[in-house]
């Protein structure tokens, strides 16, 4: 081993490799931005020579590694004394996180295949990284209590309950009654608290909470918590005795579980000594969730009829099913005393189908929402449900599973399912869990903090808007000159013959920078325009949201239209100045002695009222544009699988820009002509109606769509780039704002639902 001093990453390339290793890591990808930046700054470089051991199986894990260069082999010892190679890590990949994070022994060995450089961080340094998060401090502070005689804050058991279940924050009973009631409802709540309280002090400090929060942010945290529960000696693996000891401690029907079953023998071997490391344990544990209720079904079915009566089924649900479904679904099934409203009891086939549905309840809601959107918000038939299932996933529900969905969600047996009724029943849209805690922290912000956040949000939106505008400005420049030039009776331009000719002549006479003439004026207007447009749309969508987070389509259109109307107060003045600056270059082609004017000179000449010349046409363009764009954007995002990535957002923004930009081109042509300065030989217009009439009479209908293609090529990428950079800027400069402040209000994602339900799953093991 060669230690390279205290060498920390310096180049952008090194930092990018480390970030790539962190964000591809199944555990550390859920660190917030503060923590990721602190981790990148904290790693040190170490060099391992070819053949040198980096990690030894069964050693205590105390480091995390990101490969900078070289290659690492990972392997485990087998029963014959040899080794089984599991794979390799290359540059930009990471390993060693679980043992370092949980303080357990290593589950495998790693060796350098060639001379290898690794960025490493030890456990004490990693703990410092975790507590560097301002966002986590804000949330912890909300739910923690001051230690008497100290400035330190800790979470007591009831504080921890309130952080997990914000809906009990207004509980009026005593702390003791609250704790007793929640422990009765979730038997493993005390166990979870002990797992988080690493020092066994009876309280959770800030570091404990940060470690817990990283796990809880994963889509499947219950598997990590379960592994920590069964591996209580921190061996880094579990054997059958560990599983049997924990399961038999639960005083109910679990005590009858058959550990000699073929399933257990296949995982642990006939003698039960085979070790299950984390990945293998996850597969066993998921299989266990299916095996336990199936064995319980056979024990309850004493007469081997393959069917349970209503009482037996309800008892089975109470033992094994309550944590796997929302309370309202649980109560509905209990009241039915079965899964078919025409009779009590369940067959084994129905029981298996029901368990399959519980494994993917969020997926059922996603399919139902998609089908509802496709049919215009009407109740969904089974055929429509299956059609959407085929579009969204290759795994279609079986006929019996589909029938059970409709039996539960459609008690009146209409063979149609309403998305509103089912989402209310399934509680899929209730915004609980970690994001809920972040939003609660936002609600308790001081006026100064709110102003600071609003200012930062405005600045980031403005920067994103300017980047989007600059990216497509040459397209807008050419579009403006083509629209504003006079056309003869045959529809042929008198200055430019087309897009390429306009670009060539501009660059030839004004240089490449001439394509950016008027850009500063664009920047001045883009900042407030983008901010007011997004804010107005989000504000109105928030008002119009239903309880299930959906919005009636006409109200979506109204929100967008109002946003477009508000932006005109900013867009009209700056576009007028921009157009006149852009046209001056064309004037110089005709008149070389022409002296161009500055933006300030144009503003002084026009005066305040003159700056709103053509405002009517601007409203005629911007109101329908936003009315089309924002609803189309929101619905385009539904075509992509959650969670949405940057590519998904880019595509959604680009798709929405096509109809919005092209359909309002006639209004844009009229606005451009009204705002352009009158010149000799060019028809003058007394107003918007006069401009429409004279343009049609002199140049024909086709003139109204001149530059339409250019508008599409400009608006689609402009809005896509704007939204992309807005996301990136929030991620890097305001990560705490990113989740609670979406650009467009959308329903809760299945990821968040999974986080909430996963913790409940652990609490009820």
N, C-alpha and C positions, 0 to 999 in steps of 0.2 A: 504494500500500500504506500502510495506517495501522496502526502498531503500538500496541496499547492498553497501553503500559507493560509491567509484569510481571503482568498480570491473570491470576490463576489461578481455576479454578472454585470458587465459594463455595456456591451454592444446591444443594439436593438435585436440583432439576430439571436443572441444568446437568451435574451429575455423572452423572445417569442417562442423559442423552443421550450423554455421552462413553463410558460403560460399554456402552451399546447399540451404539455404533459399533465398539468394540473387540471385543465378543463376536460381532458379525455379520461380522467381518473373517475371511477365510479363513486368515490366518496368525496374527494376534494373539489369536484366540479360544482358542488353546492355551497362552497364558501362565497361570501359576498365580496364585492369588488375591493373594499378596504383590506380584507383578509388576504385576497389573492395578491394584491400589490405588496403587502408586507411580507408575504411568503417569498415572492420573487426576490425581494431585496435581502432576505435573510439566508438564502442558501449559500453553501460554500462548495468549491470545486475540489474533488478528490480523484486521483488517477489510480486505476487498478491495472496491474500487469496481466498479460495473457495467462489464463489458468488459475488466477487468484480468486479465492472465495470472497464474495461480497456479503452473502448472507448464509448462515448455517441453519438448517432445519432444527427446530426445538430450542434454539437460542431465544432469549428475551428480545423482542423487537424494540429498538430504540431509535431508528433512523428511517427516513423516507428518501427515496432516490428518484431523480430524473436523469435519464441517459443524455449526455451532451454529444458524445461521439463514441463509436465502438459498438459492441454487441454483447448482450448478456443472455446466458442460458438459465432457465428455471427448471428444476427437477425435484422429485421426491424419492425417498427410499422405498423400495418394494419389499414384499415379504421374503423374497429369496436373497436379500442382502445386496441386490443390485440397485439400479436407479431407473426411474421412469421420467423421461423428458416431457415436460408439459408445453414448452414453447420458448420464445425468445423475445427480448426487448431490444429495440433499436433506438436511434437518436430521436428525441422528442417524446419517448414513452416513459412511464413512471411505474414504480413498484414499491412494495414494502409498507404501504399506508395502513393496512388494517392492524397488524401487530403493533406498529408504532402508535396508532391512534388509541387502541383499546388496552395496550399494555400487556398483550398476550405473547405466547411463544410463536416463533416462526413456523408456518405450515409447510414451507418448502425451502430449498437451498438455491442460491444464485451464484454463478461463476462467470468471470469475464472470458468470453470466447476469443477476444483479441484485446490489445491494449485499449482500455475503456476509461473515459472521463465521465464522472457522474456528479451532478449537483445534489448535495445532501442537506438535510436539516434534521436536527435531533429533537427529541420530545420536549425538553424545556423551552427551546426556541420556538417550536411550533405552538406551545401553549401561549407564549407571548404574542404570537401572530393572531391567535384566536381572539384574545381580549382586546385587540386593537380596533375592533369594529364599533364605530359610532352608532350604527343602526342597531346592533345587538344591545348596546348599553342603554339605548332609549327604550327598547322593549323590556329589558330586564328591570330597569328602574321603575317602570309602570307597575309591575307585579311583585316587586320585592319589598322587604321590610327592613328598617334600620336596626342594626344590632345595638343593644343598649350599651352606652358608654363608648361607642366607636362610630366612625364615619362609614364603616363597611355596611353593605346591604346584602341580605340573603333572602332566599325563598324558603319559607316554612311550608309544610305540607299543604295547607289550605291556599297559600300563594301559588304553589305549583298547580293545584287544581284549577284555579282561576285562569292561569296562563294557558292551560290546555283546553278549557271550556269557558270561553269568554261569556257565554250566555248565562252562566251562574253568577256573574259579577254582581248582579243586583239582588242576590239571595239575602233574604231577611232573617233566616234562622241563625243560630249561633255557629261559631267556627267549628265547634265539636260536632254539632248535628250535621253541618255541611259535609265534613270529612267522613263521618259515619255513613251518611246517605250515599256519597259517591263511591266509597269503598264497597258498599253493598251492591251497587249497580255494576261496578267494574272491579272484580275481585283481585286483579293483579295490579291495582293502583299503588298499593304499598310496595310491591315488588319493583315496579318501575321507579318509584321514588328512591328506593335503596340503590338501584342500579345507577341512577344519576348522581346520587350523593356518594361520591367515590371515597370520601374520608370518613363516612359513617358518623357524621356529627349531628344528624337530625335536621340538617338544613343544606340548601344548595347554594354554593357561591357562584360568582359570575363565570369562572372558568368551567365549573360543572355545567352550567346552563349553556355555555357556548359549545361544549362538546356534545351535549344533548341536541342542541339546535341543528348542528351539522347533520346528525343522523336523521332527525325528524324532518329535514328538508328533502330527503330522498323520496322517490316515489314508493319505495317498499321498506320503510323503516322498521316495520314489525318483525321482519326477518333478522335484522341486526340486533334488535332488542331481545328477540327469542334466543339467538345464539349466545348473547351475553348472559341470559338467564340460565341456560343449560350448561354453559362452560363457566360455571362459577369459580372454578379453581384456576382459570386463565391458562389452560393447557394449550389453547389454540385449536382444539378439536373436541368432539364429544363422542362418547360410546353409548351403547344401549343402556347401561346402568344409569347414566346421567338422565336420559329421557324418562326411564321408568320411575326414577326417584321423584322427578318434578311432577309428572302426570298423576302419580298415585297420591300426591299431597293434596289434590283437589277433591273435596268430599262430595262427589256425586257419581253419576254413571260412568265417569272416566275410569273408576276403579275396576271396572269389569273389562278393561281393554286387554285384548289378547296379544301379548308381546311375542308369542311363538308363531304369529301369523306369517304367511309366506312373504308378505311385504316387508316386515321387519327383518326377516332372515336375509332377504335379498340385499338390503342396505347394510346390515351389520355383520352378516355371516351367521352361520349356525350357532357359533359359540358367543356371538354378540361382541366380539373384541375389535372388529374393524373400526378404524378411526374415520370419522366424518369431519373433514375440514369445512370451512365456511360454505363454499360453493356446493359441495355435496350435501351439507346439512340443509341448505335452502331447499333442494329438491326433495329431501326426506320430509322436511317440515310441511311443505305444500301437500305432499302425498298424505301426510298424517292428518291434515285437515279434512281430507276426503275419507280416509280410512276410519277415523273415529266415529263419525255419524253413521257410516255404513254398518260398522260392527254393532253400533247401538240399535240400528233398525232391526238387525237380525235377532238381537237379544230381546227387543220389545215384541217381535213377531213370534211369540212362543209357540203358536200352532203352525208355523211355517206356511202361512197363507200367501205370503208375498204382499201383505197389505196391513196397514195399521188403522185402527178406528180413530175417531176424532180426538178422544182424550189422550190416547197414546201419542198421536202426532203433536199435540200441543205440548206435552211433556218433553218430547224430543226437541221441539223448537226452543223451549226455554233452556234446555241444557246446552245445545250446540249452535243454535241459529241466531240468537238475539243480537250478537255482535256483528253478524255478517250482513245485516240489512238495516235500513233506516227504521226508526221506531214506528212510523205510520204504516210501512209495509208489514212490519211484524204484527202490529195490531190488526191490520186488515186480514192477514192470513189466519191469525188466531180466531178472529170472529167468524171466518168461513169454516174453521175447523177442518180444513183441507185445502186442496188446490183447484177443486172443481165446484162451482157454486151450486151444482145440481145435487151434490151428495157430500156427506161427511167422510173423513178419512182420506188416505192416500195409498196408491199402489207404489211398489218399489220403483217402477219406471218413472212415475211422477216425482218421486222423491229425488231420484238421480237428476232428472231434468231441472228441478228447482235448485239443486245445489250448483249445477252448471251455470244457471242464470245469476246466482248470487256472486259467482266469481267475476262477473263482468257486468254488474248493474250500470256503472257509468257508460259502458259501451252501448247498452240498450237505449239509454236516454239520448246519446249522440245520434244513433240511427233514427230514433223517433223525431228528434229535432230536424234532422236533415229531410226526412220525409214530409214533415209539416211545412217546411220552407218551400219544398218543391210543389206542393199542392195549394199554396197560397194561404197557409195557416188553418186549413180545415182539419177536422179529426181524421186520423190516419187509418186506412184499411190495412188488412193483413198483407194484401198484394203490394201496396205502396211501401209498407215496412220492409218486406223482403227485397223489393227493388232497391231501396236505399242501402240495405245491408250488403247487397251485391256490389254496389258502387264503392262503399266505404271499406269493406273488408272481405277477404276471401272466405272467412269463417261465418257462414250463415247459421242462424239458430235452427234447431230441428223443429219439425212441425209441433211436437209436444211442448217444447220450450216456448215457442211462439204462442201456443194456446194458453199456457200458464201466464204469460205476460198480459194477455188480454183478459184472462179471468180475474187477475188481481187489479188491473187498472181500469177495467170496464165492468163494474158490478151490475150494471143494468143490461148487459149482454146485447149491446148494439152492434158488436163486431167492428167498432171504430174506437180509436183511442185518441184522446185530446192531449196534446203536449203540455198544456197548462195543468191539467189534472194530474198527469203522471209525474211531472217534475215537482209539483207540490207534495204528492204522495211520497216520492223518493227522496225529497229534500236535497236533490242534486244541486240546486242553485243557491242553497244557503251558504253564505260566505263566512265559513268558520275556518279554524286552523291558523296556520302561521300568517298568511296574508291578512286574516282578520285582525290579528294582534298588531300588525304593522299599521293597519288603518285605524285601529283604536288609538295607537300612539299619535297618529296624525290628528285625530279629533281633539287631543289634549295639548296640542301645540299652542304656545303663546302667540299673541298678535305679532310680536317681532319675528318669531320663527316663521309664521305663515307668510309675512311680507317678504322675508328673505327667500323662502322657497318659491313664492310667486315670481319674484324678480329673477331668480335663477332659471325658472321654467320659461319665462319670457325670453331671456337671453339665449338659452339653448334652442328654443323654437326659432328665434330670429336667425341664429347662425345656420341652423339646418336649412331654413328657407333660402338664405343667401347662397349656400352651397348648391342647393337644387337649382336656383335661378342661374347661377354662373355655369353650371354643367350644360345647360341647354340654351344659353343666351344667343350663340350664333344662329341657331335655328329660328329663334324668335326675331332676331334681327332681319334675316332674309324674308321671313313671313311678313313683317311689317312693311318692308320696301315693296314687295310684290303687291300687297293689298292696296297700298297708297299711290302707286303709279297710275297714270291715266291709261285707259284701254280704248282702242279704236272700235269701230262698229262691228268688227269681226272677232272681238274679244282678244286681240293681240296687244300685249304690253308695248308702250312706246319707248321704254327705257331698257327693260330687261325682258329677255325672251323666256326665262324660266329660272328655276332654283339654282342650277349650276352656273348659268350666265350671271346671275346676281352676285353669287359668291365670288366668281372669278373677277368681275369688274370692281367689286368692293376691295378685294385684296390688292389688285393691280393699282388702283388709284389712292387707296388709303392705308395700305399695309394690312398685315394680319390683325393688328390691334384694332383696326377699323371695324372688325366684326364685333367688337365689344364696346362700340360707341354707345353711351347712355347707360352703361352698366352701373356706375355709382348711383345714378338716380333710381335705378331698379333696386339696389341694395337699401336705399333710404326708405323706400315704400314697402319692400318685402317684409322687413322686420315686424312692424305693427300689423300689416295685413295678414301674415300667417298666424300671428299670435291671436288676433281677434277672431279669425275664422275658426281655428281649432277650438278656442275657448267657448265661443258661442255654440258651436255644434255639440260639444261635450256637455255643456251646461243644460241645453234643451233636451238632449237625449237622456240625461240623468233625471230630468223632471218627468219625461214621458215613459220611463221604464215601467213595465208591469212587475208584479211580484216575482215572476219567473225570469226576470231580466230581459225578456223579449220586448220589442217595441212594435206597435201597430205601424204598418208600412206607410200610410199617409202621414203619420207623425214623424217618421224618419225623414220623409221628403220635406216636411215643414221645417224640421231642424236644420237640414242642409240649406234650404232656401233662405232662412233667416241668417245663417252664417254668411252666405254669399251676399245678402243685402248689406250686412254690417261692414264687410270688407271694402265696399265701394268708397266709403268715406276716406280710405287711405289709398286705394288703388287708382282712382281716377286722377288725382293730381300728379302722382309719380309717373303714371303711364303717359299722360299728356306730355310731360317734360321728356320722357324717354323717347317717345315717337318723334318729337321734333328734333331731338339730338340725332336720332338715327337717320332722319330724312335729309339732314343737312349735307351728308356725304353724297347723296344722290343729286342734290342741287349743284354741287361742285362739278359733277360730271357734265352737266349742261352749261354751267357758268363758272369757268375757272377763277374768275375774279371774286366769286362769292366769299364773304367773310363769315365763318360760322360763329354762332353765339354760344355763350356758356349757359349752364343750367340756371345760374342765378339771374342772368339777363332775361332769360325766358320767363322765369317766375315773376320778375318785376314788371315785364311788359303785360303779362296776362292779368295780374291782380288776383285777389282772393276769389271773386266770383268767376273769373275766367278759367281758374284752375278746375272748375267743375263743368266745363263745357263738354258735352257728350255724356254726362252722367246718366241720363236716361237710358242711352244705349248700353252703358257700362252695367247698369242694373239689369237690363234685358239680357245681357250675356252672363253675368256672374251669378244671378239668382238661380236660373235653371241649371247652370253648370254645377253648382254645389248641391242643388236638389237632386241631381242625377248622380254626382260623384260619391258623396258620402254613403248613401244607402247601398250603392253598388259595391263600394269598397268593403263595407261591413259584411255584405252577403258573399262577396268573393272570398273572404277569409274562411268562410264556412266550408269551402271546397277542399281546404287543406286539413291534414291531420294535426291535432294539437299534440304537444305545444308548438306554436308557430315559430319557424326559423326566419332568418333574415331573407332568404330566398323567397319564402312564402309571402312575406310582407311586400317585397319588391314586385312580385308577380301580381298580387292583389291590387297594389297601387297602380300598376301599369294597365291591368285589365279595366279597372274602373275609369281610367283616364280616356279610353278610346271613345265610348259613346258620349261621355260628357263633353269632350273637347270638340268632336266633329259636329254634333247637333246644334251647337251654339255659334258656329262659324258665321252665319249671316249677321248676327248681332255684333260680332267682333269686327266684321268688315265695315259696317255702318259706324261703329264707335271709332275705329281707326281713321276713317275719312273725316268725321266731324272734328276730331281732335287735331288733325294735321293742319298746318298753316296753309291758308289759301295762296295759290300761286297763279300767275298769268297763264291762261290757257286751260286751267283746271276748273271744272264745274264747281260752283259754290252752292252750299246747301243752307237753307234757313232753319232746318231742324231735322229730327230723326225721320219723320214721315216723308219730308221732302227728299232726304237722302235716299231712302228706300225707292221712292218713285222714280227719281232721276237716274239712279244707278240702273234700275231695271229697264227704263226706256232707252238709255244711251248705250248700255253695255250688255244687257241680257241677264237672264236668271243665273247662268253659270258663274257670273262674277261674285255672287253672294257666297260661293264656296271656294273662292280663290284663297289659297293658304290653308284650306281645311286639313289637308294631309300634313302640312307643316305644324299645325296646331296639335294634331294627334302625336306626331313625333316629338313635339316639345312638351306638352302637358303630361303625357303618360310617364316618360322617364323623369320629368321634373318632380312630380308628386311622389314617385317611387323612391327617388334619391333623397328627397326631403324627409320622408318617413324613415328611411334607413338610417340617415345620419342623426335624426332625432333620437332614435333608439340607441345608437352608439354613443352619442354625447351623454345621454342619461346614464348609460351603463358605466361610463368612465368618470363623469363629474358629479352625478347625482343618483347613485345606485339606490338610495333609500326611497327615491321618488318613482322608481321605474315600475314597480308593481301596482301601487295604488293610483297611478296617474296614467292610465292607458289613453291613447289617442282617440280611440272609439270604444264606447262602452260595449262589452261583449259578455256573454254568460260565463260563469265559472268554468274552469277547465277540468277535465277528468283527472289531471295530475293532482290538482289541489284536493279534489274529492278523495283520491286515493290516499293522500297524506293523512287526511282526517280519519278515514276509515281504518287505515293501517295501524294507527295508534290505538284505536278502539279494539282492533283485532288482538293486539298484544295484551291490552288490559283485561280481556275476557278469555285468555287462553285457559 
